[in-house]
Amino acid sequence: MYVGPLYHPEKSRLRMADDREILRGIWEAKLPVSFQLAADEVYTLNLPEPFYLMVPRLLYFPLVTEKIRKHFSQYINPESVNKEKEIWLEYNGLPIKWYK
């Protein structure tokens, strides 16, 4: 087998290990997300602080909606709280697609 001048088995193995680490970092990456209650839904005099989470970049949002509801529950009219009510997600005024 001819091994050309650019091929070095040890360097190739190291490069593959580095590639795996990079791919793992991308796959396991998390994003900082800020959730804010819409001003027209605030029932109290005090405005709630935003709710911050570090979420996986491949997040299925229904997995975190209960945490969001719990954080904002004290600021919403108790009579209008409905666990089945959909949470509206948007970024820069554009809705974010997510599925239940």
Secondary structure, 3 states (H helix, E strand, C coil): CCCCCCCCHHHHHHHHHHHHHHHHHHHCCEEEEEECCCHHHCCCCCCCCCEEEEEECCCCHHHCHHHHHHHHHHHCCHHHCCCCCCCCCEECCEECCCCC
